[in-house]
Amino acid sequence: MPIYRTIIEVWLKDGIVDAEGNSVTEALRDIGYPVKDARVGKVYRITLEASSKEEAERLVEEMCRRLLVNPVKDEYFFRVEQR
């Protein structure tokens, strides 16, 4: 069965306060960088077996909905590539 690698990015939706991102912004400014804004998110790299790229994408979508993403506060993007 083919092996696929996926990268999943999870970010807070616009309008949700990103306290960690705000801290990073301020820390970078404090040490002299002209940073306007920083956001902090999560990245997952998952390797899985699937019968096709479409099946791998379906499985990743399901993983996101069931465990990795809180749809109330998060948005997410992913890409799937065959290894």
Jmol script that loads the backbone (N, CA, C; Angstrom):
load data "model"
ATOM      1  N   MET A   1       0.850  -1.180   0.000  1.00  0.00           N
ATOM      2  CA  MET A   1       0.000   0.000   0.000  1.00  0.00           C
ATOM      3  C   MET A   1       0.898   1.246   0.000  1.00  0.00           C
ATOM      4  N   PRO A   2       0.542   2.263  -0.756  1.00  0.00           N
ATOM      5  CA  PRO A   2       1.362   3.486  -0.805  1.00  0.00           C
ATOM      6  C   PRO A   2       1.435   4.197   0.544  1.00  0.00           C
ATOM      7  N   ILE A   3       2.534   4.899   0.724  1.00  0.00           N
ATOM      8  CA  ILE A   3       2.762   5.672   1.948  1.00  0.00           C
ATOM      9  C   ILE A   3       2.686   7.155   1.589  1.00  0.00           C
ATOM     10  N   TYR A   4       1.981   7.904   2.419  1.00  0.00           N
ATOM     11  CA  TYR A   4       1.812   9.339   2.213  1.00  0.00           C
ATOM     12  C   TYR A   4       2.303  10.090   3.437  1.00  0.00           C
ATOM     13  N   ARG A   5       2.841  11.262   3.182  1.00  0.00           N
ATOM     14  CA  ARG A   5       3.241  12.162   4.262  1.00  0.00           C
ATOM     15  C   ARG A   5       2.355  13.388   4.168  1.00  0.00           C
ATOM     16  N   THR A   6       1.860  13.808   5.303  1.00  0.00           N
ATOM     17  CA  THR A   6       1.036  15.011   5.333  1.00  0.00           C
ATOM     18  C   THR A   6       1.602  16.018   6.320  1.00  0.00           C
ATOM     19  N   ILE A   7       1.457  17.262   5.976  1.00  0.00           N
ATOM     20  CA  ILE A   7       1.782  18.364   6.872  1.00  0.00           C
ATOM     21  C   ILE A   7       0.455  19.071   7.156  1.00  0.00           C
ATOM     22  N   ILE A   8       0.122  19.185   8.434  1.00  0.00           N
ATOM     23  CA  ILE A   8      -1.120  19.836   8.854  1.00  0.00           C
ATOM     24  C   ILE A   8      -0.741  21.071   9.670  1.00  0.00           C
ATOM     25  N   GLU A   9      -1.253  22.225   9.287  1.00  0.00           N
ATOM     26  CA  GLU A   9      -1.042  23.457  10.040  1.00  0.00           C
ATOM     27  C   GLU A   9      -2.346  23.838  10.718  1.00  0.00           C
ATOM     28  N   VAL A  10      -2.269  24.128  12.009  1.00  0.00           N
ATOM     29  CA  VAL A  10      -3.442  24.539  12.775  1.00  0.00           C
ATOM     30  C   VAL A  10      -3.161  25.926  13.360  1.00  0.00           C
ATOM     31  N   TRP A  11      -4.062  26.855  13.064  1.00  0.00           N
ATOM     32  CA  TRP A  11      -3.906  28.247  13.503  1.00  0.00           C
ATOM     33  C   TRP A  11      -5.185  28.706  14.188  1.00  0.00           C
ATOM     34  N   LEU A  12      -5.039  29.632  15.125  1.00  0.00           N
ATOM     35  CA  LEU A  12      -6.217  30.267  15.696  1.00  0.00           C
ATOM     36  C   LEU A  12      -6.906  31.097  14.615  1.00  0.00           C
ATOM     37  N   LYS A  13      -8.222  31.082  14.630  1.00  0.00           N
ATOM     38  CA  LYS A  13      -8.983  31.887  13.669  1.00  0.00           C
ATOM     39  C   LYS A  13      -8.729  33.364  13.923  1.00  0.00           C
ATOM     40  N   ASP A  14      -8.901  34.163  12.870  1.00  0.00           N
ATOM     41  CA  ASP A  14      -8.819  35.612  13.032  1.00  0.00           C
ATOM     42  C   ASP A  14      -9.853  36.032  14.067  1.00  0.00           C
ATOM     43  N   GLY A  15      -9.473  36.963  14.917  1.00  0.00           N
ATOM     44  CA  GLY A  15     -10.376  37.435  15.954  1.00  0.00           C
ATOM     45  C   GLY A  15     -10.220  36.717  17.286  1.00  0.00           C
ATOM     46  N   ILE A  16      -9.532  35.571  17.289  1.00  0.00           N
ATOM     47  CA  ILE A  16      -9.246  34.857  18.534  1.00  0.00           C
ATOM     48  C   ILE A  16      -7.900  35.365  19.050  1.00  0.00           C
ATOM     49  N   VAL A  17      -7.864  35.754  20.308  1.00  0.00           N
ATOM     50  CA  VAL A  17      -6.630  36.295  20.887  1.00  0.00           C
ATOM     51  C   VAL A  17      -5.558  35.210  20.932  1.00  0.00           C
ATOM     52  N   ASP A  18      -4.401  35.528  20.363  1.00  0.00           N
ATOM     53  CA  ASP A  18      -3.252  34.621  20.362  1.00  0.00           C
ATOM     54  C   ASP A  18      -2.250  35.147  21.389  1.00  0.00           C
ATOM     55  N   ALA A  19      -2.456  34.764  22.654  1.00  0.00           N
ATOM     56  CA  ALA A  19      -1.608  35.268  23.741  1.00  0.00           C
ATOM     57  C   ALA A  19      -0.145  34.917  23.517  1.00  0.00           C
ATOM     58  N   GLU A  20       0.118  33.702  23.055  1.00  0.00           N
ATOM     59  CA  GLU A  20       1.509  33.297  22.817  1.00  0.00           C
ATOM     60  C   GLU A  20       2.111  34.123  21.683  1.00  0.00           C
ATOM     61  N   GLY A  21       1.339  34.349  20.638  1.00  0.00           N
ATOM     62  CA  GLY A  21       1.807  35.185  19.530  1.00  0.00           C
ATOM     63  C   GLY A  21       2.092  36.606  19.981  1.00  0.00           C
ATOM     64  N   ASN A  22       1.221  37.138  20.857  1.00  0.00           N
ATOM     65  CA  ASN A  22       1.452  38.486  21.390  1.00  0.00           C
ATOM     66  C   ASN A  22       2.748  38.544  22.203  1.00  0.00           C
ATOM     67  N   SER A  23       3.014  37.506  22.986  1.00  0.00           N
ATOM     68  CA  SER A  23       4.251  37.456  23.767  1.00  0.00           C
ATOM     69  C   SER A  23       5.473  37.413  22.859  1.00  0.00           C
ATOM     70  N   VAL A  24       5.387  36.630  21.802  1.00  0.00           N
ATOM     71  CA  VAL A  24       6.501  36.546  20.853  1.00  0.00           C
ATOM     72  C   VAL A  24       6.719  37.902  20.183  1.00  0.00           C
ATOM     73  N   THR A  25       5.638  38.553  19.779  1.00  0.00           N
ATOM     74  CA  THR A  25       5.740  39.878  19.152  1.00  0.00           C
ATOM     75  C   THR A  25       6.469  40.847  20.067  1.00  0.00           C
ATOM     76  N   GLU A  26       6.027  40.912  21.324  1.00  0.00           N
ATOM     77  CA  GLU A  26       6.634  41.841  22.277  1.00  0.00           C
ATOM     78  C   GLU A  26       8.096  41.496  22.558  1.00  0.00           C
ATOM     79  N   ALA A  27       8.404  40.211  22.703  1.00  0.00           N
ATOM     80  CA  ALA A  27       9.793  39.813  22.982  1.00  0.00           C
ATOM     81  C   ALA A  27      10.707  40.189  21.813  1.00  0.00           C
ATOM     82  N   LEU A  28      10.246  39.971  20.602  1.00  0.00           N
ATOM     83  CA  LEU A  28      11.064  40.327  19.437  1.00  0.00           C
ATOM     84  C   LEU A  28      11.249  41.835  19.336  1.00  0.00           C
ATOM     85  N   ARG A  29      10.205  42.583  19.626  1.00  0.00           N
ATOM     86  CA  ARG A  29      10.332  44.054  19.639  1.00  0.00           C
ATOM     87  C   ARG A  29      11.323  44.505  20.703  1.00  0.00           C
ATOM     88  N   ASP A  30      11.243  43.866  21.884  1.00  0.00           N
ATOM     89  CA  ASP A  30      12.128  44.243  22.994  1.00  0.00           C
ATOM     90  C   ASP A  30      13.598  44.065  22.656  1.00  0.00           C
ATOM     91  N   ILE A  31      13.911  43.102  21.789  1.00  0.00           N
ATOM     92  CA  ILE A  31      15.322  42.907  21.431  1.00  0.00           C
ATOM     93  C   ILE A  31      15.668  43.566  20.095  1.00  0.00           C
ATOM     94  N   GLY A  32      14.777  44.435  19.629  1.00  0.00           N
ATOM     95  CA  GLY A  32      15.133  45.311  18.527  1.00  0.00           C
ATOM     96  C   GLY A  32      14.621  44.957  17.141  1.00  0.00           C
ATOM     97  N   TYR A  33      13.768  43.970  17.009  1.00  0.00           N
ATOM     98  CA  TYR A  33      13.254  43.616  15.682  1.00  0.00           C
ATOM     99  C   TYR A  33      11.965  44.382  15.392  1.00  0.00           C
ATOM    100  N   PRO A  34      11.827  44.883  14.166  1.00  0.00           N
ATOM    101  CA  PRO A  34      10.643  45.677  13.819  1.00  0.00           C
ATOM    102  C   PRO A  34       9.447  44.788  13.460  1.00  0.00           C
ATOM    103  N   VAL A  35       9.015  43.985  14.403  1.00  0.00           N
ATOM    104  CA  VAL A  35       7.937  43.016  14.160  1.00  0.00           C
ATOM    105  C   VAL A  35       6.588  43.689  14.356  1.00  0.00           C
ATOM    106  N   LYS A  36       5.723  43.542  13.373  1.00  0.00           N
ATOM    107  CA  LYS A  36       4.371  44.089  13.459  1.00  0.00           C
ATOM    108  C   LYS A  36       3.442  43.117  14.173  1.00  0.00           C
ATOM    109  N   ASP A  37       3.568  41.820  13.869  1.00  0.00           N
ATOM    110  CA  ASP A  37       2.674  40.829  14.458  1.00  0.00           C
ATOM    111  C   ASP A  37       3.308  39.449  14.333  1.00  0.00           C
ATOM    112  N   ALA A  38       3.006  38.572  15.269  1.00  0.00           N
ATOM    113  CA  ALA A  38       3.424  37.167  15.196  1.00  0.00           C
ATOM    114  C   ALA A  38       2.248  36.310  15.645  1.00  0.00           C
ATOM    115  N   ARG A  39       2.067  35.200  14.980  1.00  0.00           N
ATOM    116  CA  ARG A  39       1.037  34.229  15.365  1.00  0.00           C
ATOM    117  C   ARG A  39       1.750  32.910  15.633  1.00  0.00           C
ATOM    118  N   VAL A  40       1.254  32.172  16.591  1.00  0.00           N
ATOM    119  CA  VAL A  40       1.833  30.881  16.921  1.00  0.00           C
ATOM    120  C   VAL A  40       0.792  29.814  16.591  1.00  0.00           C
ATOM    121  N   GLY A  41       1.231  28.786  15.874  1.00  0.00           N
ATOM    122  CA  GLY A  41       0.332  27.697  15.508  1.00  0.00           C
ATOM    123  C   GLY A  41       1.003  26.360  15.768  1.00  0.00           C
ATOM    124  N   LYS A  42       0.331  25.317  15.340  1.00  0.00           N
ATOM    125  CA  LYS A  42       0.876  23.963  15.477  1.00  0.00           C
ATOM    126  C   LYS A  42       1.067  23.373  14.091  1.00  0.00           C
ATOM    127  N   VAL A  43       2.104  22.543  13.972  1.00  0.00           N
ATOM    128  CA  VAL A  43       2.334  21.801  12.739  1.00  0.00           C
ATOM    129  C   VAL A  43       2.461  20.328  13.104  1.00  0.00           C
ATOM    130  N   TYR A  44       1.711  19.509  12.396  1.00  0.00           N
ATOM    131  CA  TYR A  44       1.785  18.058  12.567  1.00  0.00           C
ATOM    132  C   TYR A  44       2.334  17.471  11.273  1.00  0.00           C
ATOM    133  N   ARG A  45       3.270  16.557  11.392  1.00  0.00           N
ATOM    134  CA  ARG A  45       3.756  15.787  10.244  1.00  0.00           C
ATOM    135  C   ARG A  45       3.381  14.337  10.512  1.00  0.00           C
ATOM    136  N   ILE A  46       2.502  13.825   9.692  1.00  0.00           N
ATOM    137  CA  ILE A  46       1.983  12.479   9.891  1.00  0.00           C
ATOM    138  C   ILE A  46       2.253  11.661   8.635  1.00  0.00           C
ATOM    139  N   THR A  47       2.762  10.456   8.835  1.00  0.00           N
ATOM    140  CA  THR A  47       2.979   9.512   7.740  1.00  0.00           C
ATOM    141  C   THR A  47       1.945   8.409   7.880  1.00  0.00           C
ATOM    142  N   LEU A  48       1.270   8.069   6.782  1.00  0.00           N
ATOM    143  CA  LEU A  48       0.230   7.060   6.841  1.00  0.00           C
ATOM    144  C   LEU A  48       0.172   6.254   5.552  1.00  0.00           C
ATOM    145  N   GLU A  49      -0.469   5.117   5.640  1.00  0.00           N
ATOM    146  CA  GLU A  49      -0.711   4.274   4.478  1.00  0.00           C
ATOM    147  C   GLU A  49      -2.140   4.499   4.021  1.00  0.00           C
ATOM    148  N   ALA A  50      -2.329   4.539   2.694  1.00  0.00           N
ATOM    149  CA  ALA A  50      -3.667   4.667   2.135  1.00  0.00           C
ATOM    150  C   ALA A  50      -3.647   4.115   0.719  1.00  0.00           C
ATOM    151  N   SER A  51      -4.798   3.733   0.244  1.00  0.00           N
ATOM    152  CA  SER A  51      -4.881   3.125  -1.085  1.00  0.00           C
ATOM    153  C   SER A  51      -4.700   4.144  -2.206  1.00  0.00           C
ATOM    154  N   SER A  52      -4.927   5.441  -1.913  1.00  0.00           N
ATOM    155  CA  SER A  52      -4.785   6.496  -2.921  1.00  0.00           C
ATOM    156  C   SER A  52      -4.566   7.830  -2.218  1.00  0.00           C
ATOM    157  N   LYS A  53      -4.185   8.835  -2.978  1.00  0.00           N
ATOM    158  CA  LYS A  53      -4.016  10.174  -2.405  1.00  0.00           C
ATOM    159  C   LYS A  53      -5.360  10.687  -1.882  1.00  0.00           C
ATOM    160  N   GLU A  54      -6.423  10.411  -2.609  1.00  0.00           N
ATOM    161  CA  GLU A  54      -7.751  10.852  -2.181  1.00  0.00           C
ATOM    162  C   GLU A  54      -8.136  10.217  -0.841  1.00  0.00           C
ATOM    163  N   GLU A  55      -7.816   8.943  -0.685  1.00  0.00           N
ATOM    164  CA  GLU A  55      -8.097   8.259   0.580  1.00  0.00           C
ATOM    165  C   GLU A  55      -7.250   8.848   1.705  1.00  0.00           C
ATOM    166  N   ALA A  56      -5.986   9.148   1.425  1.00  0.00           N
ATOM    167  CA  ALA A  56      -5.115   9.773   2.432  1.00  0.00           C
ATOM    168  C   ALA A  56      -5.690  11.131   2.840  1.00  0.00           C
ATOM    169  N   GLU A  57      -6.138  11.924   1.870  1.00  0.00           N
ATOM    170  CA  GLU A  57      -6.726  13.223   2.182  1.00  0.00           C
ATOM    171  C   GLU A  57      -7.990  13.063   3.026  1.00  0.00           C
ATOM    172  N   ARG A  58      -8.807  12.072   2.715  1.00  0.00           N
ATOM    173  CA  ARG A  58     -10.014  11.822   3.494  1.00  0.00           C
ATOM    174  C   ARG A  58      -9.663  11.467   4.947  1.00  0.00           C
ATOM    175  N   LEU A  59      -8.648  10.618   5.108  1.00  0.00           N
ATOM    176  CA  LEU A  59      -8.227  10.225   6.450  1.00  0.00           C
ATOM    177  C   LEU A  59      -7.677  11.414   7.235  1.00  0.00           C
ATOM    178  N   VAL A  60      -6.897  12.244   6.593  1.00  0.00           N
ATOM    179  CA  VAL A  60      -6.334  13.417   7.272  1.00  0.00           C
ATOM    180  C   VAL A  60      -7.448  14.377   7.675  1.00  0.00           C
ATOM    181  N   GLU A  61      -8.387  14.594   6.789  1.00  0.00           N
ATOM    182  CA  GLU A  61      -9.534  15.453   7.111  1.00  0.00           C
ATOM    183  C   GLU A  61     -10.269  14.907   8.338  1.00  0.00           C
ATOM    184  N   GLU A  62     -10.454  13.605   8.379  1.00  0.00           N
ATOM    185  CA  GLU A  62     -11.126  12.968   9.514  1.00  0.00           C
ATOM    186  C   GLU A  62     -10.313  13.135  10.798  1.00  0.00           C
ATOM    187  N   MET A  63      -8.987  12.956  10.728  1.00  0.00           N
ATOM    188  CA  MET A  63      -8.129  13.145  11.904  1.00  0.00           C
ATOM    189  C   MET A  63      -8.267  14.560  12.451  1.00  0.00           C
ATOM    190  N   CYS A  64      -8.280  15.517  11.535  1.00  0.00           N
ATOM    191  CA  CYS A  64      -8.401  16.911  11.961  1.00  0.00           C
ATOM    192  C   CYS A  64      -9.726  17.142  12.675  1.00  0.00           C
ATOM    193  N   ARG A  65     -10.807  16.683  12.084  1.00  0.00           N
ATOM    194  CA  ARG A  65     -12.134  16.888  12.675  1.00  0.00           C
ATOM    195  C   ARG A  65     -12.297  16.166  14.004  1.00  0.00           C
ATOM    196  N   ARG A  66     -11.736  14.967  14.114  1.00  0.00           N
ATOM    197  CA  ARG A  66     -11.964  14.148  15.309  1.00  0.00           C
ATOM    198  C   ARG A  66     -11.024  14.455  16.471  1.00  0.00           C
ATOM    199  N   LEU A  67      -9.813  14.966  16.175  1.00  0.00           N
ATOM    200  CA  LEU A  67      -8.836  15.100  17.256  1.00  0.00           C
ATOM    201  C   LEU A  67      -7.978  16.362  17.202  1.00  0.00           C
ATOM    202  N   LEU A  68      -7.450  16.705  16.056  1.00  0.00           N
ATOM    203  CA  LEU A  68      -6.379  17.697  15.995  1.00  0.00           C
ATOM    204  C   LEU A  68      -6.835  19.149  16.005  1.00  0.00           C
ATOM    205  N   VAL A  69      -8.083  19.404  15.652  1.00  0.00           N
ATOM    206  CA  VAL A  69      -8.553  20.778  15.472  1.00  0.00           C
ATOM    207  C   VAL A  69      -9.809  21.022  16.296  1.00  0.00           C
ATOM    208  N   ASN A  70      -9.856  22.165  16.943  1.00  0.00           N
ATOM    209  CA  ASN A  70     -11.075  22.612  17.610  1.00  0.00           C
ATOM    210  C   ASN A  70     -11.759  23.589  16.654  1.00  0.00           C
ATOM    211  N   PRO A  71     -12.857  23.180  16.007  1.00  0.00           N
ATOM    212  CA  PRO A  71     -13.465  24.028  14.982  1.00  0.00           C
ATOM    213  C   PRO A  71     -14.031  25.344  15.505  1.00  0.00           C
ATOM    214  N   VAL A  72     -14.218  25.462  16.796  1.00  0.00           N
ATOM    215  CA  VAL A  72     -14.719  26.712  17.367  1.00  0.00           C
ATOM    216  C   VAL A  72     -13.658  27.805  17.279  1.00  0.00           C
ATOM    217  N   LYS A  73     -12.395  27.423  17.504  1.00  0.00           N
ATOM    218  CA  LYS A  73     -11.345  28.440  17.566  1.00  0.00           C
ATOM    219  C   LYS A  73     -10.253  28.291  16.508  1.00  0.00           C
ATOM    220  N   ASP A  74     -10.167  27.147  15.856  1.00  0.00           N
ATOM    221  CA  ASP A  74      -9.052  26.877  14.942  1.00  0.00           C
ATOM    222  C   ASP A  74      -9.479  26.820  13.483  1.00  0.00           C
ATOM    223  N   GLU A  75      -8.513  27.139  12.629  1.00  0.00           N
ATOM    224  CA  GLU A  75      -8.616  26.849  11.209  1.00  0.00           C
ATOM    225  C   GLU A  75      -7.411  25.993  10.864  1.00  0.00           C
ATOM    226  N   TYR A  76      -7.489  25.254   9.764  1.00  0.00           N
ATOM    227  CA  TYR A  76      -6.384  24.364   9.440  1.00  0.00           C
ATOM    228  C   TYR A  76      -6.244  24.201   7.940  1.00  0.00           C
ATOM    229  N   PHE A  77      -5.031  23.820   7.571  1.00  0.00           N
ATOM    230  CA  PHE A  77      -4.673  23.582   6.174  1.00  0.00           C
ATOM    231  C   PHE A  77      -3.797  22.351   6.159  1.00  0.00           C
ATOM    232  N   PHE A  78      -3.871  21.571   5.100  1.00  0.00           N
ATOM    233  CA  PHE A  78      -2.962  20.424   5.012  1.00  0.00           C
ATOM    234  C   PHE A  78      -2.624  20.155   3.558  1.00  0.00           C
ATOM    235  N   ARG A  79      -1.503  19.441   3.405  1.00  0.00           N
ATOM    236  CA  ARG A  79      -1.121  18.944   2.084  1.00  0.00           C
ATOM    237  C   ARG A  79      -0.680  17.493   2.257  1.00  0.00           C
ATOM    238  N   VAL A  80      -0.940  16.705   1.254  1.00  0.00           N
ATOM    239  CA  VAL A  80      -0.599  15.278   1.280  1.00  0.00           C
ATOM    240  C   VAL A  80       0.282  14.997   0.071  1.00  0.00           C
ATOM    241  N   GLU A  81       1.397  14.299   0.311  1.00  0.00           N
ATOM    242  CA  GLU A  81       2.318  13.931  -0.764  1.00  0.00           C
ATOM    243  C   GLU A  81       2.664  12.467  -0.623  1.00  0.00           C
ATOM    244  N   GLN A  82       2.765  11.788  -1.754  1.00  0.00           N
ATOM    245  CA  GLN A  82       3.181  10.391  -1.705  1.00  0.00           C
ATOM    246  C   GLN A  82       4.677  10.350  -1.491  1.00  0.00           C
ATOM    247  N   ARG A  83       5.123   9.413  -0.637  1.00  0.00           N
ATOM    248  CA  ARG A  83       6.563   9.267  -0.368  1.00  0.00           C
ATOM    249  C   ARG A  83       7.189   8.364  -1.378  1.00  0.00           C
TER     250      ARG A  83
END
end "model"
wireframe off; spacefill off
backbone 0.3
color backbone group
